[in-house]
Amino acid sequence: MAQFRLGDVIDDWCIKCRRLTNHSIVSLLGDQPAKVRCRTCYSDHDYRHEQQPPSKKDLKKADLFGEVLAKIDPAAPPKKHP
């Protein structure tokens, strides 16, 4: 695996641009990127490992689905989404 250094360019999901863009590493935690800066919009955010965050719509669907399952089997513990 490559050694990361401050200022290296990596791909990550930008929250503001809402797409996968080039980012510069701003801070490291151990040998892994902790904070990155988008090279398109210059916003800083936590390194997301190129993962798009779940949409609010998907989270709401998961909560509703959990309610329906709880009514079917009330003894089952509710599952929490990450």
C-alpha angles and dihedrals in degrees: 000000000000121000111242121222133185111276095024115141116239135163119254140154110268114215094203098044091038093220143082108278141158115279135187119226110246100175138009131213105204103318097329128088113259103174129022136186121221111237091210104050099011094231119148122223143149116287107263100190090241091297120141110224115243114265120248088241091059092047091052091050090051091052092049091047089052091053091052091049091049090056091051096047110016092178092064114094115242115257118231121215118227 
